[in-house]
């Protein structure tokens, strides 16, 4: 995921867990006042993950989904 700097004060990742029935594991991340990126693992139903991706897109977060092993 790539986050625009204007979201630096938003609790985007925290909101993913609160708004959707998901567990989010942060594997790696880097944030500054201009931009940020994170590699996350989502655990939950396909429907909840799809809703979360829609939420992120609406916020202007770029998502590059990748299915893990299995």
C-alpha positions as CSV (number, residue, x, y, z in Angstrom):
1,X,0.0,0.0,0.0
2,X,1.1,3.6,-0.7
3,X,-0.3,6.3,1.5
4,X,-0.5,10.0,0.4
5,X,1.0,12.5,2.9
6,X,-2.4,14.2,3.5
7,X,-3.4,11.1,5.5
8,X,-0.5,11.3,7.9
9,X,-2.8,12.2,10.8
10,X,-5.4,9.5,10.0
11,X,-5.5,6.2,11.8
12,X,-6.0,4.3,8.5
13,X,-4.7,0.9,9.7
14,X,-6.4,1.1,13.0
15,X,-9.7,1.9,11.3
16,X,-9.4,-1.2,9.1
17,X,-9.6,-3.4,12.1
18,X,-12.4,-1.4,13.7
19,X,-14.6,-0.9,10.6
20,X,-14.1,-4.4,9.1
21,X,-13.9,-7.9,10.6
22,X,-10.2,-8.1,9.9
23,X,-6.9,-8.9,11.5
24,X,-4.1,-6.8,10.0
25,X,-0.4,-7.8,10.4
26,X,2.1,-5.1,9.5
27,X,5.2,-6.9,8.0
28,X,7.1,-3.7,7.0
29,X,6.3,0.0,6.8
30,X,7.8,3.4,6.3
31,X,6.1,6.7,6.8
32,X,7.0,10.4,6.4
33,X,5.1,13.6,6.2
34,X,5.0,13.3,2.4
35,X,4.2,9.7,1.8
36,X,4.2,6.3,3.3
37,X,4.1,2.6,2.4
38,X,3.3,-0.6,4.1
39,X,3.3,-4.3,3.5
40,X,0.3,-5.7,5.3
41,X,-1.3,-9.2,5.7
42,X,-5.1,-9.2,5.9
43,X,-6.9,-12.1,7.6
44,X,-10.6,-12.2,7.2
45,X,-13.3,-13.1,4.7
46,X,-12.9,-12.2,1.0
47,X,-16.0,-10.0,1.3
48,X,-14.5,-8.0,4.3
49,X,-11.2,-7.7,2.6
50,X,-12.9,-6.4,-0.6
51,X,-14.8,-3.8,1.5
52,X,-11.5,-2.7,3.2
53,X,-9.9,-2.3,-0.2
54,X,-12.8,-0.1,-1.3
55,X,-12.4,2.0,1.9
56,X,-8.7,2.4,1.2
57,X,-9.3,3.4,-2.4
58,X,-11.8,6.0,-1.3
59,X,-9.2,7.5,1.0
60,X,-6.7,7.7,-1.8
61,X,-4.5,4.8,-0.7
62,X,-3.0,2.8,-3.5
63,X,-3.3,-1.0,-3.0
64,X,-1.4,-3.7,-4.8
65,X,-3.1,-6.9,-3.6
66,X,-1.2,-10.1,-3.7
67,X,-2.4,-13.5,-2.6
68,X,-0.1,-15.2,-0.2
69,X,0.8,-18.9,-0.2
70,X,-2.2,-21.3,0.1
